[in-house]
Amino acid sequence: MEQDLTYKGTVAKTTGSWYIVRNEKGDLINCRIRGNFRTKNLKTTNPIAVGDHVQFKILSEENVGVIFNIEERKNCIIRKSTKLSKQTHILATNIDQALLVVTLAFPRTSTGFIDRFLVNAESFHIPTILIFNKIDLYDDSLEKLHKKLVEIYKDAGYTCIATSAFEGKNIDILKFLMKDKVSLLSGHSGVGKSALISAVDNALQLKVGDVSTWSEKGKHTTTFAEMFHLSFGGDIIDTPGIKEFGMVNIEREEISHFYPEMKKFLYDCRFTNCTHEHEPGCAVKEAVKRGNISEIRYHNYLNILNGREMDIEDWEKE
Protein backbone atom coordinates (compact mmCIF):
# COMPACT_ATOMS: atom_id res chain seq x y z
CA MET A 1 0.00 0.00 0.00
CA GLU A 2 1.43 3.37 -1.03
CA GLN A 3 1.56 6.21 1.45
CA ASP A 4 -0.20 9.42 0.42
CA LEU A 5 2.91 11.50 1.04
CA THR A 6 4.85 12.62 -2.00
CA TYR A 7 8.59 13.13 -1.66
CA LYS A 8 11.08 15.03 -3.80
CA GLY A 9 14.67 14.18 -4.48
CA THR A 10 17.54 14.08 -6.96
CA VAL A 11 18.67 10.93 -8.75
CA ALA A 12 22.18 10.17 -7.51
CA LYS A 13 22.75 6.87 -9.32
CA THR A 14 21.07 4.66 -11.90
CA THR A 15 21.81 0.96 -12.40
CA GLY A 16 19.35 0.16 -15.14
CA SER A 17 16.30 -0.98 -13.18
CA TRP A 18 17.02 0.70 -9.84
CA TYR A 19 17.47 4.38 -9.04
CA ILE A 20 19.12 5.76 -5.92
CA VAL A 21 17.46 9.07 -5.03
CA ARG A 22 18.83 11.58 -2.53
CA ASN A 23 15.88 13.17 -0.75
CA GLU A 24 15.69 16.71 0.61
CA LYS A 25 17.20 15.56 3.93
CA GLY A 26 20.20 13.99 2.20
CA ASP A 27 19.08 10.39 2.72
CA LEU A 28 19.52 7.86 -0.10
CA ILE A 29 16.37 5.98 -1.12
CA ASN A 30 16.22 2.93 -3.42
CA CYS A 31 13.55 3.57 -6.04
CA ARG A 32 11.93 1.96 -9.04
CA ILE A 33 9.84 3.53 -11.77
CA ARG A 34 6.22 2.82 -12.56
CA GLY A 35 5.74 -0.01 -15.04
CA ASN A 36 4.22 2.22 -17.72
CA PHE A 37 6.92 4.89 -17.39
CA ARG A 38 8.98 3.50 -20.28
CA THR A 39 6.01 3.52 -22.65
CA LYS A 40 6.22 7.29 -22.97
CA ASN A 41 7.73 8.74 -26.11
CA LEU A 42 11.31 8.80 -24.81
CA LYS A 43 13.91 8.09 -27.47
CA THR A 44 16.71 7.34 -25.04
CA THR A 45 17.99 4.13 -23.49
CA ASN A 46 17.46 5.64 -20.03
CA PRO A 47 14.22 7.52 -19.25
CA ILE A 48 15.68 8.78 -15.96
CA ALA A 49 19.25 10.02 -15.54
CA VAL A 50 21.54 11.15 -12.76
CA GLY A 51 20.71 14.74 -11.86
CA ASP A 52 16.99 14.41 -12.54
CA HIS A 53 14.72 16.03 -9.95
CA VAL A 54 11.95 13.52 -9.32
CA GLN A 55 8.85 12.95 -7.25
CA PHE A 56 8.29 9.60 -5.61
CA LYS A 57 6.17 7.75 -3.08
CA ILE A 58 7.16 5.03 -0.63
CA LEU A 59 5.83 1.48 -0.79
CA SER A 60 5.53 0.78 2.92
CA GLU A 61 5.41 -3.00 2.57
CA GLU A 62 8.68 -3.05 0.59
CA ASN A 63 10.29 0.11 2.00
CA VAL A 64 11.28 1.27 -1.49
CA GLY A 65 10.31 4.32 -3.48
CA VAL A 66 8.35 4.50 -6.71
CA ILE A 67 9.20 7.39 -9.04
CA PHE A 68 6.12 8.72 -10.79
CA ASN A 69 7.24 12.09 -12.14
CA ILE A 70 10.34 13.84 -13.49
CA GLU A 71 10.44 17.60 -13.07
CA GLU A 72 11.36 19.74 -16.06
CA ARG A 73 15.06 19.55 -16.85
CA LYS A 74 17.22 22.67 -16.97
CA ASN A 75 19.48 20.92 -19.45
CA CYS A 76 21.03 17.56 -20.19
CA ILE A 77 23.97 16.15 -22.07
CA ILE A 78 23.34 13.26 -24.44
CA ARG A 79 25.45 10.98 -26.59
CA LYS A 80 24.64 8.17 -28.99
CA SER A 81 24.24 4.79 -27.39
CA THR A 82 27.23 2.58 -28.16
CA LYS A 83 25.09 -0.55 -28.42
CA LEU A 84 22.03 0.87 -30.16
CA SER A 85 23.21 3.37 -32.74
CA LYS A 86 19.70 4.74 -33.40
CA GLN A 87 19.13 5.46 -29.74
CA THR A 88 20.72 7.94 -27.41
CA HIS A 89 21.91 7.85 -23.82
CA ILE A 90 21.51 10.71 -21.34
CA LEU A 91 24.75 11.12 -19.39
CA ALA A 92 23.32 13.52 -16.82
CA THR A 93 20.82 16.36 -16.36
CA ASN A 94 20.52 19.72 -14.59
CA ILE A 95 24.22 20.48 -14.90
CA ASP A 96 25.85 23.81 -14.02
CA GLN A 97 29.11 23.00 -15.78
CA ALA A 98 31.01 20.17 -17.44
CA LEU A 99 34.61 19.31 -16.58
CA LEU A 100 36.21 17.42 -19.45
CA VAL A 101 39.32 15.60 -18.26
CA VAL A 102 41.89 15.07 -21.01
CA THR A 103 45.37 13.60 -21.00
CA LEU A 104 48.14 13.94 -23.56
CA ALA A 105 49.86 10.69 -22.61
CA PHE A 106 48.81 7.32 -21.30
CA PRO A 107 46.07 7.45 -22.61
CA ARG A 108 46.03 10.09 -25.35
CA THR A 109 42.92 12.25 -25.78
CA SER A 110 42.38 13.44 -29.36
CA THR A 111 41.30 16.97 -30.23
CA GLY A 112 38.57 15.37 -32.32
CA PHE A 113 37.04 13.88 -29.17
CA ILE A 114 37.47 17.16 -27.27
CA ASP A 115 35.75 19.19 -29.97
CA ARG A 116 32.85 16.75 -30.33
CA PHE A 117 32.25 16.96 -26.59
CA LEU A 118 32.48 20.76 -26.62
CA VAL A 119 30.05 21.08 -29.54
CA ASN A 120 27.56 18.82 -27.76
CA ALA A 121 27.89 20.74 -24.49
CA GLU A 122 27.51 24.08 -26.31
CA SER A 123 24.33 22.80 -27.98
CA PHE A 124 22.82 22.25 -24.52
CA HIS A 125 24.19 25.57 -23.16
CA ILE A 126 26.50 23.81 -20.70
CA PRO A 127 29.78 25.69 -20.05
CA THR A 128 32.80 23.39 -20.18
CA ILE A 129 36.19 23.60 -18.48
CA LEU A 130 39.08 21.57 -19.88
CA ILE A 131 41.13 19.74 -17.24
CA PHE A 132 44.54 18.67 -18.55
CA ASN A 133 45.42 15.95 -16.05
CA LYS A 134 48.59 13.88 -15.41
CA ILE A 135 50.95 16.77 -16.10
CA ASP A 136 53.44 15.01 -13.82
CA LEU A 137 54.04 12.58 -16.72
CA TYR A 138 55.06 15.28 -19.22
CA ASP A 139 58.38 15.26 -21.02
CA ASP A 140 59.60 18.19 -23.13
CA SER A 141 57.56 17.22 -26.20
CA LEU A 142 54.35 16.80 -24.22
CA GLU A 143 54.96 20.11 -22.43
CA LYS A 144 55.26 21.80 -25.83
CA LEU A 145 52.09 20.12 -27.08
CA HIS A 146 50.25 21.06 -23.89
CA LYS A 147 51.12 24.75 -24.29
CA LYS A 148 49.97 24.65 -27.92
CA LEU A 149 46.59 23.12 -27.08
CA VAL A 150 45.97 25.36 -24.08
CA GLU A 151 46.61 28.39 -26.28
CA ILE A 152 44.17 27.07 -28.89
CA TYR A 153 41.36 26.39 -26.45
CA LYS A 154 41.86 29.56 -24.42
CA ASP A 155 41.69 31.58 -27.64
CA ALA A 156 38.43 29.76 -28.41
CA GLY A 157 37.06 30.95 -25.06
CA TYR A 158 37.53 27.92 -22.80
CA THR A 159 39.04 27.83 -19.33
CA CYS A 160 41.92 25.36 -19.15
CA ILE A 161 43.45 23.96 -15.96
CA ALA A 162 46.55 21.79 -15.69
CA THR A 163 46.29 19.25 -12.89
CA SER A 164 48.02 16.30 -11.32
CA ALA A 165 45.89 14.20 -9.01
CA PHE A 166 49.07 12.34 -8.03
CA GLU A 167 50.94 15.48 -6.94
CA GLY A 168 47.89 17.56 -5.95
CA LYS A 169 48.74 20.22 -8.54
CA ASN A 170 46.04 22.93 -8.89
CA ILE A 171 43.46 20.88 -6.98
CA ASP A 172 42.64 24.03 -4.97
CA ILE A 173 41.66 25.81 -8.20
CA LEU A 174 39.46 22.88 -9.15
CA LYS A 175 37.75 22.97 -5.75
CA PHE A 176 37.08 26.70 -6.11
CA LEU A 177 35.45 26.17 -9.52
CA MET A 178 33.33 23.26 -8.27
CA LYS A 179 32.09 24.83 -5.03
CA ASP A 180 28.28 25.03 -4.80
CA LYS A 181 27.81 23.84 -8.39
CA VAL A 182 26.63 20.64 -10.05
CA SER A 183 29.61 19.54 -12.15
CA LEU A 184 29.69 16.74 -14.70
CA LEU A 185 33.07 15.00 -14.88
CA SER A 186 33.72 13.24 -18.17
CA GLY A 187 36.51 11.92 -20.38
CA HIS A 188 38.13 8.70 -21.59
CA SER A 189 38.75 5.80 -19.24
CA GLY A 190 42.11 6.13 -17.52
CA VAL A 191 42.39 9.93 -17.58
CA GLY A 192 42.13 10.08 -13.79
CA LYS A 193 38.55 11.18 -13.13
CA SER A 194 38.13 9.11 -9.96
CA ALA A 195 41.58 10.14 -8.70
CA LEU A 196 40.70 13.81 -9.22
CA ILE A 197 37.46 13.42 -7.27
CA SER A 198 39.31 11.79 -4.39
CA ALA A 199 41.93 14.56 -4.48
CA VAL A 200 39.27 17.28 -4.48
CA ASP A 201 37.38 15.74 -1.53
CA ASN A 202 39.25 13.37 0.77
CA ALA A 203 35.93 12.02 2.02
CA LEU A 204 35.32 10.53 -1.43
CA GLN A 205 37.91 7.80 -1.90
CA LEU A 206 36.75 6.27 -5.18
CA LYS A 207 38.20 3.20 -6.81
CA VAL A 208 41.06 4.14 -9.12
CA GLY A 209 41.93 1.85 -12.03
CA ASP A 210 45.13 1.19 -13.91
CA VAL A 211 45.83 1.94 -17.55
CA SER A 212 46.23 -1.12 -19.74
CA THR A 213 49.90 -1.45 -20.64
CA TRP A 214 49.29 -3.15 -23.99
CA SER A 215 46.74 -0.67 -25.34
CA GLU A 216 47.45 2.44 -23.22
CA LYS A 217 43.68 2.67 -22.80
CA GLY A 218 42.13 3.18 -19.41
CA LYS A 219 40.32 0.40 -17.63
CA HIS A 220 36.77 1.19 -16.57
CA THR A 221 36.43 1.87 -12.84
CA THR A 222 33.07 3.66 -13.02
CA THR A 223 30.29 1.40 -14.32
CA PHE A 224 27.33 3.74 -13.86
CA ALA A 225 27.07 7.51 -13.65
CA GLU A 226 26.89 8.60 -10.02
CA MET A 227 26.45 11.89 -8.19
CA PHE A 228 28.50 12.60 -5.06
CA HIS A 229 27.88 15.45 -2.65
CA LEU A 230 31.02 17.48 -1.97
CA SER A 231 31.84 18.25 1.65
CA PHE A 232 32.72 21.87 0.76
CA GLY A 233 29.47 22.42 -1.17
CA GLY A 234 28.21 21.29 -4.55
CA ASP A 235 27.87 17.97 -6.35
CA ILE A 236 30.07 16.09 -8.77
CA ILE A 237 28.71 13.59 -11.30
CA ASP A 238 31.25 10.92 -12.18
CA THR A 239 30.57 9.19 -15.51
CA PRO A 240 31.88 5.98 -17.09
CA GLY A 241 34.79 6.49 -19.46
CA ILE A 242 33.69 7.44 -22.97
CA LYS A 243 35.50 6.05 -26.02
CA GLU A 244 33.63 8.10 -28.61
CA PHE A 245 31.21 11.00 -28.56
CA GLY A 246 28.63 11.01 -31.35
CA MET A 247 26.61 14.09 -32.24
CA VAL A 248 22.95 14.05 -31.22
CA ASN A 249 20.14 16.19 -32.67
CA ILE A 250 22.53 18.69 -34.26
CA GLU A 251 21.96 19.69 -37.88
CA ARG A 252 24.96 20.25 -40.17
CA GLU A 253 24.19 23.95 -40.58
CA GLU A 254 24.12 24.39 -36.79
CA ILE A 255 27.57 22.98 -35.99
CA SER A 256 29.48 26.22 -36.62
CA HIS A 257 27.18 28.03 -34.15
CA PHE A 258 28.61 25.83 -31.39
CA TYR A 259 32.18 26.95 -32.10
CA PRO A 260 32.46 30.14 -29.97
CA GLU A 261 35.35 31.56 -32.00
CA MET A 262 33.41 31.15 -35.27
CA LYS A 263 30.28 32.99 -34.14
CA LYS A 264 31.65 36.48 -34.73
CA PHE A 265 32.42 35.68 -38.39
CA LEU A 266 29.30 33.73 -39.40
CA TYR A 267 27.27 36.71 -40.58
CA ASP A 268 30.07 38.10 -42.73
CA CYS A 269 29.95 35.18 -45.16
CA ARG A 270 28.67 35.90 -48.66
CA PHE A 271 26.02 33.17 -48.42
CA THR A 272 23.62 32.87 -45.49
CA ASN A 273 23.67 29.07 -45.75
CA CYS A 274 27.47 28.87 -45.93
CA THR A 275 28.92 25.60 -44.60
CA HIS A 276 32.38 27.24 -44.34
CA GLU A 277 33.84 24.39 -46.34
CA HIS A 278 34.00 25.20 -50.06
CA GLU A 279 31.93 28.36 -50.64
CA PRO A 280 33.55 31.56 -51.97
CA GLY A 281 33.42 34.65 -49.80
CA CYS A 282 33.53 32.66 -46.57
CA ALA A 283 34.53 34.82 -43.60
CA VAL A 284 35.31 31.76 -41.46
CA LYS A 285 37.85 30.41 -43.95
CA GLU A 286 39.45 33.84 -44.14
CA ALA A 287 39.65 33.95 -40.35
CA VAL A 288 41.43 30.59 -40.39
CA LYS A 289 43.96 31.95 -42.90
CA ARG A 290 44.58 34.99 -40.70
CA GLY A 291 45.05 32.81 -37.63
CA ASN A 292 41.93 34.07 -35.86
CA ILE A 293 40.56 30.51 -35.82
CA SER A 294 42.78 27.52 -35.08
CA GLU A 295 43.48 25.24 -38.05
CA ILE A 296 43.12 22.22 -35.76
CA ARG A 297 39.71 23.37 -34.54
CA TYR A 298 38.63 24.21 -38.10
CA HIS A 299 39.65 20.82 -39.47
CA ASN A 300 37.91 19.09 -36.59
CA TYR A 301 34.84 21.14 -37.53
CA LEU A 302 35.06 19.81 -41.10
CA ASN A 303 35.37 16.27 -39.79
CA ILE A 304 32.29 16.71 -37.60
CA LEU A 305 30.48 18.31 -40.55
CA ASN A 306 31.25 15.32 -42.76
CA GLY A 307 31.10 12.58 -40.14
CA ARG A 308 34.83 11.81 -40.20
CA GLU A 309 37.14 11.01 -37.31
CA MET A 310 40.41 12.82 -36.60
CA ASP A 311 43.09 12.21 -34.04
CA ILE A 312 45.63 14.63 -32.61
CA GLU A 313 48.48 12.39 -33.83
CA ASP A 314 47.59 13.33 -37.41
CA TRP A 315 48.50 16.91 -36.61
CA GLU A 316 51.75 16.02 -34.91
CA LYS A 317 52.99 14.42 -38.14
CA GLU A 318 52.57 17.63 -40.13
N, C-alpha and C positions, 0 to 999 in steps of 0.2 A: 504493500500500500504506500503510495507516494504521499509525502507531507505536502501541505499547502504552501509552505514557505518556498519562495524563490530566492536563489542565491546568485551572486555575481562573482566572476573570477576571470583570471587570465590563464590561457593554456600555456603550461610550462614545458610539456613534453608530449609527443605523440609516438605511439609504438604500433600504429596500424589500426588496431581495434580498440585500444585503450588510450585514454587521454588523462594526463595528470594536470589538474587545474589548481592554481594557487588562488585561494579565496581572499576576500578583503582583509582578513586577519593575518594572512601569510601562511595559513595551513594548506597542505597539499592534499587534494581529494582525488581519488581514482574515479574516473567517469567513463561512461559509454555514451553513444549517441542513439537517438531514437531509430528504430528499424527503418522508417521511411525517409530518413534524413538524406540518404544517398540517392534517392530517386529524383531529387531536385535537379534542375538543369545546371549542374556544375561540371565543367569540362576539365577537371583536374583529378589527379589520382588521389588527392587528399582533400576532402571537403572542409576539414578543420585543420588549422596550422598553428604552430607555436606563435604566440603573440596575440592570438584572437581573444577578444573580450566576449565572454559567453555568459549565458544564463542557464542555470541547471537546478534540478530538484534532487532530493535525496530519497533513495529507496530504502526505507527503514529496515525492511527485512533482510536486505543484502548489505546495507551500510555502504552503498556506492552511489555516485551521482549519475544523473541522466541529463545530458546536454540537449536542450530543446530549441535554443536560439543563439545565433551569432550576431553580435552588434555590428553596425556598419564599420568597415575597415577604413582607417586613415590612408593606408597604402599597403602594398605587399610587393614582394619580389618573387618572380616566377622564372623557372627554367623548364626546358623540355624534359619530359621523363626519359631516362636512359633506356628503359625497357619497352615503353610504349611511345613510339616516336610521334604519334598523333595526339598524345595527351601531354598535359603539362603538370608540373609539380610545384606547389607553393612552398618556398623555403621558409618564409616567415612573414608576419604581418605587423602593422602598427609600429613601424621602425622609425626612429629619429635619425639614425645614421648607419651607414655600412662601413665596416673596417675590412678592407681587402688585404689579406696577408700574402705577400709575394716574397719569393726567395730567388736569388740569382745563381745559387749553386746548391745542389744536393737537397731537394730537386730544383730544377730550373722552371721558372714561371715565364711563359711567353708573353710578349706584348699583345699578341692576338687575343689571348685569354683575358688579359687585363682590360683591353678595350671593349671586348664583348660584355664583360661584367659592367663596366662603366656606362655603356650605352643602355643596358637594361635598367640599371639603377636610375639613370637620368630620366628614362621614360616613365618611371614611377615616382619621380620627384624625390628621390632619396639621395641626400648628399653622401659622398663616399670619400674616405680618407685612405690613402695607400700606406700600408705598413711594410717597409722593407726589413724583413727579419733575418736573423742569422748573420749579421754583419761581422761577427767575430770570426767567421770562416773566410772572409775576403782575403784575396791576394791582390797584387798590384793591378792585374787586368780586371778583376771584378770590381775593385774600387773605382777604376776608370769608367767601367760600364755603369756602375751605380750612379755616379755623378751625372753621366749623360742622360740616364732615364729620369732622374729626379728633376733635372733641368727641363726636360720635355714635359713632364706631367705638371710641374709647377707653372710653367708657361701656359699650359692648357687650363689652369685654374684649380688644380687639385692640391690639397695639403698632403705632404709626404713626410713620413717619420721613419727614421732608421733605428731599429731596435735589435737588441740581443736578449732573449729570454734567459739565456745561459749566464750572461754577465750582468743582467739587470740594466742594460743601457737604455735610457730614455723611457723607462717604465713609468716614471713620475709624470711625464708629458702625456702618456697614454691614459693614465688614471684621471688626469685633469680633463681630458677630452671626453671621457666616458662618464664622468660624474653626473648623476641625476638624468641620464639619458638611456633610452633603449637602443642598444648597439647590436647590429648583426655582424658576426665575425665569420668570414668566409675565405676560401682559398683552396688550393690543392691539398691533398693529403701529404703530410710530412713537412709542411711549412712552419709548424710550431704553434698552431692555434691554441691547443690545450696548454702548452707550456707558457704561452703569453698570459692566458687567463689565470693560471696558478701564480705567475709572477705579479700580476696586477692585484690579486686578492689572495693572500696566503691562506684564507679560510677555504678556498676552492682548490683543492689539490686533485686535479683531474688526471686521468690516465694518459701518459705520454708514450707514443709509439716510436719505434725505430724507423729509419729509412732503409728500404731494401737495397742491399749492396750490389745486387746484380742488375737492377733496373734503375736505381737512383730515384725511384718513385716512393712516395710515402705510404706507409701501411695505415689502414683505417683504424683510428682509435675511437672515433665518434660514430655510432651506428645510426642514431636518430638525432634530429635537431632538438636542442634542449635550452631552456632559459634558466639562467642563474641570477639570483639577486646579489648585488655587490654590497659588501659591508659598508662602503663609503658612499653609497647612494647610486641608484641606477640598476639596470639589468643588462646582461650580456647574453646573446643567443649564439651558442656554439652550433655549427652545422657540420654535417659529414663532408669530407673532402670531395671537391668537385673536379672531375677530369676535364669536362668540356662544359661550355656554357652557350646553349643555343638561344637564338633570338625568339621571342614570343610576342605575338600580336603587334609587331612593328612593321609598317609598310616601308618599301624601299625608299620612297620619297621623303620619309620621316627621319631616316637614320642620321643625316647631316645635322638635323635640329638637336640631336643629343650629343653633339660634339661642341662643347662650350666655345672653343676657340674658332669654330667655323661660323657661329651664329652672326657675328658682326659683318660677315662678308656675303651672306646668302642673298640679300636683297639687292646686291650690286651686280649680280649675274645678268647677262643679256636676256636669258630665257627664264620665265618664272618657274618652269618645271625642270630646271637644270639638275642633272644628277651629279655634276661636278666630276664627270669621268672623261667625256669626249667632246662636249659641246664647246663651240667657240665663244669667246667673251665671258668665260667663267672666272668670276672674282676669286673663288676658292683656289683654283689652280694657280692663279697669279700670286695669291698669298703664299702658297707652298713654294713657288719659285723665289719669292722674296725672303723666305725664311720665317714668315709670320705664323705658319702652320708647319708642324713637324712632318717631315717626309715619312717617318715611321708611322705616325698616327694616320696620315693621309692614306698610305698604302694599306694599313689595317682597315680603314674605312672602305676602300675599294674591295677588299676581301670579304668584308661583311656584306657589302652591297651585292656582291656576286656569289655569295655562299661558299667562299674559299677559305681554307685555313692558312695561317702564316705563323711561323715561329721566330723568336728573336734571333736564333742561330743563323737564319737566312741573312739577317742584316749584318751580323758580325763578319760574314764572309766577304762582304762588299768592300 
